[in-house]
C-alpha cells in the first residue's frame, strides 16, 4: 500500500463516520415539519382525503391525539406532517369549534418553533350538498384573519355543474378551490356500470405546494404519497435543488484547492445531500434510517467521493475528468462529481416510486441499484 492509499484508508476509516453522523444530524434538523388544518362537516371524506394524499395511512381510526373537545392531531413518528382535524363542522357547534380552533392556532403561532406553526388549511365541502354553509364561510374568514392560506376542497365530486365557481364567488378569501374525487367510484346507469376515476388530486397537491413557505417544501414532498404524478414531480424538483446546493458547496470546498487524499471537507456535503434527497423522496425521518441509507449505498469507509472505487466510477461519467484521480480535485470536477452522484440517486429513487407507486422505499434495493450505476 503506497502513501496515497494509506492516506485514503486513514481518512475513510477514522474520519468519515463522525462526518456521516454530523451530516445526518444536520439533514434531520433541516428537514422540517408542516402542519395542516383540515375542516369540514361529518361525512365529507376528510380521512379518505388525508390517506390518499399523504403516505403512511395517517388517518386510520384512533390515530389522532385529542387536542380539544372537537379537534385532534393526527401524526406519526418519523413523518413530517401533522394534521389538525376538526371532528365535524356543524352549524350548531360552529361557535365552539371556532373558539377551540382559535386557541389551537394562537398557541401554535406564538411558538418560537416554526415547526409548530400552521402552514395551510383545507376546508372540505361535499359536492352533493350544492351549497356553502355560513359556518364554512366564517371558518374560511377566520383562517384568513390568522394568515393561514386556505384551499377549499370540494369532495366526492361527480358533476360540477358550476358549483366550483359558485364556491369561488361565495368564499373569496380562499386561496384556491379544487374539486376532487379521492377514490374511484362505481355507478350504475340503467344496468350499465360506470367507473369514475379519481380526479383533482394532482391539482390539490400542486395548489397546496404553491401556498407553502419555501422552507417547508422538502417536508411536504416527503409527506406525499408517491402514487400521484404531482407528488413525484415535487419530489424530483426539491431533490434537484438539494443537488445544486451540494454541488455548489463541493466546488467551493475543492477550490481551496484540497489535495485529493485530504478531501474530508467533501464528506458532510455529499452525505448530507444523500440524506436530504432520501428525506425528500419519503424516507422516515430518523438517524437510523439515514445512516443505513448512506452506509449501505457507499459503505461505512467510503461514504464520500474520497473512496477510490466510487470516485473512479463517477469520473467515468464525466468526460475528461479521469486524470484527476490521485491529484487535486478541481472545483469544476468536485461540482460535476457531486452532480453525478445526486442525479444518479434521484434517477434510482424516481424509477423505484414509478414502478412501486405508494410503496415504502426499499433502501436495500435502492442502495444496490445506486452502487451499480456509479461503478459502471
Order of alpha helices (4+ residues) and beta strands (2+ residues): alpha-alpha-beta-alpha-beta-beta-beta-alpha-beta-alpha-beta-alpha-beta-beta-beta-alpha-alpha-alpha-alpha-alpha-alpha-alpha-alpha
